[in-house]
Amino acid sequence: MMNFQRAVWIFAALTLLLAFPSCMQMKRFLLPQTNGQTLSQARQNMTAGKYQKAIDLYKAEYEKHPQDRALVKEYVKSLEEIKTAGDRALHREDFEFAGKSYNVLLKNYSDFKGFTNMLSFDRAQLHSRLTNCKTALSKKGFQEYREGDLSEAISLWQNYLALDPHNADIKKALNTARTQQKNLQQTQ
């Protein structure tokens, strides 16, 4: 009797072992898979500095597969890379690039709600750093304007408006500088 029970247990165990890989394979067919080509495109956009395009691709995949831990991990890693790139640019006083990096994260922040706890930054930190970039661009623009370098002032204010297109004071300063530059070119 003991041998018969043992044989039944061994048969049952072998059946489960053979059935389990089949179930795993079936599960793969039943569950939607992340699109590897889309993730590859997202990585390429990250490398090229096309952060908004990369975020859009990650977001689309995340909406389809919010439980895919590997996808979430890669998405978070990319967002952290964008923030790190912004921090490095800020340290180099490249306020345009830093501002663009923080701005893209800030604009998309509401889409990160499923994993904000995994990010090393929050909305307030991004807003503060973006404000610092805009302030620096504005100050440098006015400094260049006072020193007579209208082209540089115009460039700095255009960079500012790329971050905050509705700022009336910077628009006014930009228009004044352009008018002065045009007047100087006509007198020469």
C-alpha positions as CSV (number, residue, x, y, z in Angstrom):
1,M,0.0,0.0,0.0
2,M,2.8,2.3,0.9
3,N,4.5,1.8,-2.5
4,F,1.2,2.6,-4.3
5,Q,0.7,5.9,-2.4
6,R,4.3,6.8,-3.1
7,A,3.8,6.0,-6.8
8,V,0.7,8.2,-6.8
9,W,2.6,11.1,-5.2
10,I,5.5,10.8,-7.6
11,F,3.1,10.7,-10.5
12,A,1.2,13.7,-9.3
13,A,4.4,15.6,-8.7
14,L,5.7,14.8,-12.2
15,T,2.4,15.8,-13.7
16,L,2.5,19.2,-11.9
17,L,6.1,19.7,-13.0
18,L,5.2,19.0,-16.6
19,A,2.1,21.1,-16.4
20,F,3.6,24.1,-14.7
21,P,5.9,25.2,-17.6
22,S,2.9,24.8,-19.9
23,C,0.9,27.0,-17.8
24,M,3.6,29.6,-17.7
25,Q,3.8,29.5,-21.5
26,M,0.0,29.8,-21.8
27,K,0.1,32.8,-19.4
28,R,2.6,34.5,-21.7
29,F,0.1,34.2,-24.6
30,L,-2.9,35.3,-22.4
31,L,-1.2,38.4,-20.9
32,P,-0.3,41.3,-23.2
33,Q,3.4,41.8,-23.7
34,T,5.3,45.1,-23.6
35,N,6.3,46.2,-27.0
36,G,10.0,45.8,-27.2
37,Q,10.3,48.0,-30.3
38,T,8.5,50.8,-28.5
39,L,10.8,50.6,-25.5
40,S,13.8,50.5,-27.9
41,Q,12.5,53.7,-29.5
42,A,12.1,55.3,-26.1
43,R,15.7,54.5,-25.2
44,Q,16.9,56.0,-28.5
45,N,14.9,59.1,-27.8
46,M,16.5,59.3,-24.3
47,T,20.0,59.0,-25.8
48,A,19.1,61.7,-28.4
49,G,17.8,64.0,-25.7
50,K,14.3,63.9,-27.0
51,Y,12.8,63.5,-23.6
52,Q,9.2,64.3,-24.3
53,K,9.1,61.7,-27.1
54,A,10.7,59.1,-24.7
55,I,8.2,59.9,-22.0
56,D,5.3,59.7,-24.4
57,L,6.4,56.2,-25.5
58,Y,7.0,55.0,-21.9
59,K,3.6,56.4,-20.9
60,A,1.8,54.6,-23.7
61,E,3.3,51.3,-22.7
62,Y,2.7,52.0,-19.0
63,E,-1.0,52.6,-19.7
64,K,-1.2,49.2,-21.3
65,H,0.9,47.4,-18.8
66,P,0.8,49.2,-15.4
67,Q,1.8,45.9,-13.5
68,D,4.9,45.3,-15.6
69,R,7.6,45.8,-13.0
70,A,10.5,45.8,-15.5
71,L,8.7,48.5,-17.6
72,V,8.1,50.6,-14.5
73,K,11.7,50.2,-13.4
74,E,13.0,51.3,-16.9
75,Y,10.5,54.2,-17.0
76,V,11.6,55.5,-13.6
77,K,15.2,55.1,-14.5
78,S,14.7,57.2,-17.6
79,L,12.9,59.9,-15.6
80,E,15.8,59.9,-13.1
81,E,18.2,60.3,-16.0
82,I,16.3,63.4,-17.2
83,K,16.4,64.9,-13.8
84,T,20.2,64.1,-13.4
85,A,20.8,65.7,-16.8
86,G,19.0,68.8,-15.6
87,D,21.0,68.9,-12.4
88,R,24.3,68.6,-14.3
89,A,23.2,71.4,-16.7
90,L,22.2,73.6,-13.7
91,H,25.6,73.0,-12.1
92,R,27.3,74.1,-15.4
93,E,24.9,77.1,-15.5
94,D,23.3,75.9,-18.7
95,F,20.0,77.2,-17.6
96,E,18.3,76.6,-20.9
97,F,18.9,72.9,-20.9
98,A,18.3,72.5,-17.2
99,G,15.1,74.4,-17.5
100,K,13.9,72.3,-20.4
101,S,14.7,69.1,-18.5
102,Y,12.8,70.2,-15.4
103,N,10.0,71.6,-17.4
104,V,9.4,68.3,-19.3
105,L,9.3,66.4,-16.0
106,L,7.0,68.9,-14.4
107,K,4.6,69.0,-17.4
108,N,4.3,65.2,-17.3
109,Y,4.4,64.8,-13.5
110,S,0.7,63.9,-13.2
111,D,1.3,60.9,-15.4
112,F,3.7,59.5,-12.9
113,K,1.1,59.0,-10.2
114,G,1.4,55.2,-10.2
115,F,5.0,55.3,-9.1
116,T,5.9,58.8,-7.7
117,N,7.0,57.0,-4.5
118,M,9.8,55.5,-6.6
119,L,11.1,58.9,-7.8
120,S,13.9,60.8,-6.0
121,F,12.1,64.1,-6.8
122,D,8.7,65.6,-6.4
123,R,6.7,68.4,-8.1
124,A,7.8,71.0,-5.6
125,Q,11.5,70.3,-6.3
126,L,11.1,70.5,-10.0
127,H,9.1,73.7,-9.8
128,S,11.8,75.3,-7.6
129,R,14.6,74.3,-9.9
130,L,12.7,75.5,-13.0
131,T,12.0,78.8,-11.2
132,N,15.7,79.1,-10.5
133,C,16.5,78.5,-14.2
134,K,14.0,81.1,-15.4
135,T,15.2,83.7,-12.9
136,A,18.8,83.1,-14.1
137,L,17.8,83.5,-17.7
138,S,15.9,86.6,-17.0
139,K,18.8,88.2,-15.0
140,K,21.4,87.3,-17.5
141,G,19.2,88.7,-20.3
142,F,18.8,92.0,-18.5
143,Q,22.5,92.1,-17.8
144,E,23.4,91.6,-21.5
145,Y,20.8,94.1,-22.5
146,R,22.3,96.8,-20.1
147,E,25.8,95.9,-21.5
148,G,24.5,96.5,-25.0
149,D,24.7,92.9,-26.3
150,L,21.2,92.8,-27.7
151,S,21.7,89.5,-29.6
152,E,22.6,87.7,-26.4
153,A,19.8,89.3,-24.4
154,I,17.3,88.3,-27.2
155,S,18.7,84.7,-27.2
156,L,18.4,84.4,-23.4
157,W,14.8,85.8,-23.4
158,Q,13.8,83.4,-26.2
159,N,15.1,80.6,-24.1
160,Y,13.1,81.9,-21.1
161,L,9.9,82.0,-23.2
162,A,10.5,78.4,-24.3
163,L,10.0,77.6,-20.6
164,D,7.3,80.1,-19.9
165,P,5.7,81.4,-23.1
166,H,3.1,83.5,-21.3
167,N,5.4,85.8,-19.3
168,A,4.3,89.3,-20.3
169,D,7.4,91.1,-18.8
170,I,9.9,88.9,-20.8
171,K,7.8,89.3,-24.0
172,K,7.9,93.0,-23.6
173,A,11.6,93.1,-22.9
174,L,12.2,90.8,-25.9
175,N,10.1,93.0,-28.2
176,T,12.0,96.2,-27.0
177,A,15.4,94.6,-27.6
178,R,14.3,93.4,-31.1
179,T,13.1,96.9,-32.0
180,Q,16.3,98.5,-30.7
181,Q,18.4,95.9,-32.7
182,K,16.4,96.6,-35.8
183,N,16.8,100.4,-35.4
184,L,20.6,100.0,-34.9
185,Q,20.8,97.9,-38.0
186,Q,19.0,100.5,-40.1
187,T,21.3,103.3,-38.9
188,Q,24.4,101.4,-39.9
